[in-house]
Amino acid sequence: PLGQLVWVLLSLLLLAALQRRLHIEIQSVIWLLSRHVEMAALLFFVLFLPGILVHEISHYLCARLLGVKTGRLSLFPKPLSDGKLQLGFVETAQTDLLRDALIGTAPLLVGMTLIAYLAMRPLGMPAFLEFGSSSFWEVFWGELMRLPQRSDLWLWLYLIFVISSTMLPSASDRRAWLPIAIVIGLMIACAWLMGAGPWIIGTWERVAPWTSAIFRVLGLIFGISAMIHALLLPPFWIIHRLL
């Protein structure tokens, strides 16, 4: 599981880096074509609208399910003072760290679920279910070669792209992650010092197969998302430089 966790973190970091770079290139191309800041922001917003809807509605529904009061829900681009572009937001009442972390993580969980579903159902790539088997890569590449035969291929690829490109939590979504991680780490350390080490090791060994399988699937989802971003980055970089 630790090796799989490293793969998940590396693929997630790669996706975050490629997403940021690709967003800059797309915004640059749109601005150079329109020569109008507000128009460029609106066109960029429309391009990623399905992913933005998934992101903000995930925040909203998770907050409501957890009993946290919600305020305004905005789905419109707004330039910020630091030069960034805010594509949407959901106002939520102040709550405890756990519920805050869950609300912030909701778009990532929902986004990964939708990507896995789109890959397995409309695109017909059951290799997701076989990840970790000896024949996985053979099945995966075989399904990949058959993708051009799928109906509405470009629609499903577009949805996977915009969902994966907008599912990553923002800085405000991640504000409760560090305190939660510190609390969990301290709890494990205290339990270990109090003599619960054998129980912790035994529990880890029992859940290791399940944890490893989950990490493998997460790594595959992030890897596919990063691959789509990597394929789109060179064309937009070239168009940007030509313009």
Residue pairs with C-beta under 8 A, 6 or more apart in sequence:
1 208
1 211
1 212
1 215
4 211
4 212
4 215
4 216
4 219
5 215
7 215
7 216
7 219
8 215
8 218
8 219
8 222
11 219
11 222
11 223
11 226
12 222
14 222
14 226
15 164
15 168
15 222
15 225
15 226
15 229
16 168
18 226
18 229
18 230
18 233
19 164
19 165
19 168
19 229
21 233
22 165
22 229
22 232
22 233
22 236
23 44
23 165
25 233
25 236
25 237
25 240
26 44
26 47
26 236
27 40
27 44
27 85
28 240
29 236
29 239
29 240
29 243
30 40
30 43
30 44
31 37
31 40
32 240
32 243
33 243
34 40
34 43
37 79
41 77
41 79
41 85
42 77
44 77
44 85
45 52
45 76
45 77
45 87
47 162
48 87
48 162
48 165
48 166
49 162
50 159
50 162
50 163
51 111
51 162
51 163
51 164
51 165
51 166
51 167
52 75
52 87
52 88
52 166
53 75
54 107
54 110
54 111
54 114
54 163
54 166
54 167
55 88
55 107
55 111
55 166
55 167
56 73
56 74
56 75
56 88
56 89
56 90
56 107
58 106
58 107
58 109
58 110
58 111
59 90
59 92
59 103
59 104
59 106
59 107
59 173
60 70
60 73
60 90
61 106
62 102
62 103
62 106
63 69
63 70
63 90
63 92
63 103
64 70
66 95
66 99
66 102
66 103
68 92
68 93
68 95
68 99
68 103
69 92
69 93
70 90
70 91
70 92
70 93
71 90
71 91
71 92
71 93
72 89
72 90
72 91
73 88
73 89
73 90
73 91
74 88
74 89
74 90
75 88
76 88
77 85
77 86
77 87
78 85
78 86
79 85
79 86
80 86
87 166
92 103
95 103
97 176
97 179
97 180
97 183
98 176
98 180
100 175
100 176
101 176
101 177
101 180
103 173
104 169
104 172
104 173
104 174
104 175
104 176
104 177
105 169
105 173
107 166
107 167
107 168
107 169
107 173
108 167
108 168
108 169
110 167
111 163
111 164
111 166
111 167
112 167
112 218
112 221
114 159
114 163
115 160
115 163
115 164
115 167
115 221
115 224
115 225
116 128
116 217
116 221
118 156
118 159
118 160
118 163
119 125
119 128
119 160
119 224
120 126
120 128
120 129
122 150
122 152
122 156
123 143
123 147
123 150
123 153
123 156
123 157
124 143
124 146
124 150
125 140
125 143
125 144
126 139
126 143
127 136
127 139
127 140
127 143
128 217
128 220
130 136
130 139
131 213
131 216
131 217
131 220
132 212
132 213
132 216
147 153
150 156
157 228
160 224
160 225
160 228
161 225
161 228
161 229
161 232
164 224
164 225
164 228
164 229
165 225
165 229
188 200
191 200
192 200
